[in-house]
Amino acid sequence: MSTVQQPSVTSRRPLGLALAALTALFLVLGVGALGILGPGGRPDRVYVVVLAVLLVGAAVSRLRPSGLAQALAATAAAQVLVTAVALLGGLPPEGSSTLDIVGVNLMYTALWAVSAWLVHPVRRR
């Protein structure tokens, strides 16, 4: 019987920071190269709000683990909010699949949430 080792406290934070940075890069590339709300262009500019939440949150938290975890959680919430507003506001052009848009944004939301969990400080027993 094998056991799965949990990541140590010291290895979780850098992993969370790396995942957050890669998610931000992936979002920029996804918006710029492919488009999330259709074929790309103007409708995808709403995702700047998500990155703004991340940058402002990171600056306000001064990269402290608990504050950064809150900033990443707020970024995940911003991802959901921007998507909901875009879909309810009729931003996706005709021919775009709502299911695809929701699926892609759920993936980004999950990545932000996992980053927040990894960065959050672990209480010692």
C-alpha atoms as one frame of an Amber mdcrd trajectory, in Angstrom:
protein
   0.000   0.000   0.000   1.474   3.337  -0.996   0.651   6.687   0.474   0.413
   9.967  -1.349   2.543  12.668   0.189   1.047  16.115   0.593   3.186  18.992
  -0.668   5.150  20.575   2.137   4.359  24.064   3.340   7.519  25.385   1.753
   6.836  23.815  -1.640   3.163  24.791  -1.919   3.618  28.560  -2.133   6.097
  28.604  -5.049   3.905  26.074  -6.835   0.868  28.320  -6.327   2.761  31.383
  -7.529   3.966  29.524 -10.611   0.453  28.274 -11.356  -0.958  31.802 -10.985
   1.690  33.251 -13.305   1.109  30.527 -15.901  -2.662  31.002 -15.652  -2.270
  34.740 -16.240  -0.014  34.051 -19.234  -2.430  31.427 -20.525  -5.315  33.909
 -20.218  -3.406  36.612 -22.110  -2.440  34.166 -24.850  -5.949  32.720 -25.001
  -7.522  36.125 -25.349  -4.900  37.461 -27.745  -4.394  34.517 -30.036  -7.655
  32.621 -30.005 -10.346  34.643 -28.338 -12.607  33.385 -25.594 -15.825  35.190
 -26.477 -15.811  34.224 -30.111 -13.090  34.730 -32.694 -11.234  37.318 -30.611
 -10.984  41.061 -30.721 -12.989  43.671 -28.890 -15.357  41.448 -26.821 -12.379
  39.724 -25.188 -11.073  42.992 -23.766 -13.361  42.498 -20.762 -10.822  39.989
 -19.442  -8.469  42.876 -18.659 -10.618  43.281 -15.536  -9.561  39.819 -14.339
  -5.883  40.650 -14.695  -6.437  44.051 -13.053  -7.989  42.335 -10.022  -4.949
  40.061  -9.825  -2.415  42.892 -10.088  -4.189  45.221  -7.649  -4.768  42.375
  -5.195  -1.137  41.289  -5.347   0.048  44.871  -4.821  -2.302  45.484  -1.889
  -1.358  42.172  -0.254   2.359  42.936  -0.718   2.677  39.288  -1.768   1.997
  38.027   1.753   0.575  34.496   1.628  -2.832  35.116   3.211  -3.426  38.337
   1.277  -2.223  36.809  -1.953  -4.561  33.858  -1.440  -7.437  36.319  -1.041
  -6.324  38.191  -4.163  -6.266  34.949  -6.157  -9.702  33.997  -4.822 -10.972
  37.439  -5.854  -9.433  36.854  -9.281 -11.356  33.585  -9.591 -14.543  35.430
  -8.613 -13.765  38.165 -11.152 -13.369  35.513 -13.851 -16.853  34.205 -13.078
 -18.345  37.692 -12.848 -16.833  38.902 -16.127 -18.084  35.786 -17.883 -21.594
  36.143 -16.452 -21.783  39.824 -17.398 -20.477  39.097 -20.894 -22.981  36.300
 -21.477 -25.928  38.167 -19.986 -24.983  41.342 -21.844 -24.964  39.572 -25.178
 -21.254  40.088 -25.831 -20.459  36.787 -27.526 -20.951  37.156 -31.257 -23.493
  35.021 -33.048 -22.225  31.532 -33.716 -20.215  31.276 -30.481 -21.026  28.327
 -28.295 -22.160  29.379 -24.835 -21.194  25.966 -23.504 -17.640  26.372 -24.823
 -17.352  29.850 -23.309 -18.589  28.633 -19.925 -16.291  25.601 -20.040 -13.171
  27.620 -20.844 -13.967  30.137 -18.118 -14.607  27.387 -15.573 -11.139  26.059
 -16.384  -9.592  29.489 -15.712 -11.638  29.853 -12.526 -10.449  26.463 -11.293
  -6.818  27.367 -12.023  -7.142  30.646 -10.061  -8.839  28.784  -7.183  -6.162
  26.075  -7.029  -3.502  28.798  -7.045  -5.247  30.471  -4.100  -5.376  27.178
  -2.224  -1.701  26.471  -2.846  -0.593  29.959  -1.757  -2.783  30.062   1.355
  -0.722  29.506   4.499  -1.176  26.164   6.208  -1.945  26.152   9.909   0.492
  24.084  11.900  -0.866  21.643  14.446
